Amino acid sequence: MTVNFALLGAGRIGRVHAKAVSTNPDARLVAVADAFPESAQSIAVQYGTEVRTIDEIEVASDIHAVIICTPTDTHADLIERFARAGKAIFCEKPVDLDAARVKACIDVVKQTQAKLMVGFNRRFDPHFMAVKQAIDDGRIGKVEMITITSRDPGPPPLDYISRSGGIFRDMTIHDFDMARFLLAGEKIVSVSAHAAVLVDPAIGAAGDYDSVTVILETVGGCQAVISNSRRATYGYDQRIEVHGSNGSASAENQRPISIEVATADGYTRPPLHDFFMTRYTQAYANEIAGFIAAIENGARISPNGEDGLLALELADAALESARTGRRVILAK
């Protein structure tokens, strides 16, 4: 079966997903919609598809699934709309910036028995998946400590900062989901966060932070430490390390070209990837492939709406901790 997709939103992340769908032999990009017609037309020309309105996509019998890459404040409404229309739904994170709204949206998904995947693409990165497999295989024993480093090459535009929900809901939310993924279901019971403005004072003036450290504690005592910065002058810094009772597993930074040159002047290596579009190309492809497989075989989708909600609740707790200077105990 070929799964026919419509893309809602033709911005930067929409283009990433358009490529992932168009290069999958089991998928076809049938339509694209965007509030800016020229953006939709650009993708339509590049991938040989049609520009349609959201209304047309909703009732189209030739579209099985939608990919939602529109602004965050439209996500929940669109999920509910297409759940009721009988389409499978892939939605970029977060479902919404308000946990209560996310819960209401999940209720609609359950009532309609729709398939919903939330876009935590890092679960599908081959390197991070290999670390998870080492954990699941018992190779490092019981997980005791996790370290996640995620630093962007530079901050986003200030107008984005003001509508993003803040660094915890926009950036760290990926790392909250990765921590949950690596913890394999062990419940997180407390969150401690420290936050500062070290990169650009304008980010602080907009009410956000650009440099944060978070410690998550689980019911079993495991600790997960997350380090985020909006500035890494050396490239897109993405690393994880998991320490266990019998050893450790780690995934290092990736480079477009993985070589090392040694001379009398020392050792040199090429620079890191410059951002997520190139660093996570295979992750995005694997993510769409996993979504298609779940549509075809009826398997439980992961990550789903509940995963999106739990990551958002961790983000909310981190923001509370950073603002109050106190450790936040989560509800049992």
Secondary structure, 3 states (H helix, E strand, C coil): CCEEEEEECCCHHHHHHHHHHHCCCCEEEEEEECCCHHHHHHHHHHHCCEECCHHHHHHCCCCCEEEECCCHHHHHHHHHHHHHCCCEEEEECCCCCCHHHHHHHHHHHHHHCCCEEEECHHHHCHHHHHHHHHHHCCCCCCEEEEEEEEECCCCCCHHHHHHCCCHHHHHHHHHHHHHHHHHCCCCEEEEEEEEECCCCHHHHHCCCCCEEEEEEEECCCCEEEEEEECCCCCCCEEEEEEEECCEEEEECCCCCCCCCEEECCEEECCCCCCCHHHHCHHHHHHHHHHHHHHHHHCCCCCCCHHHHHHHHHHHHHHHHHHHHCCCEECCC
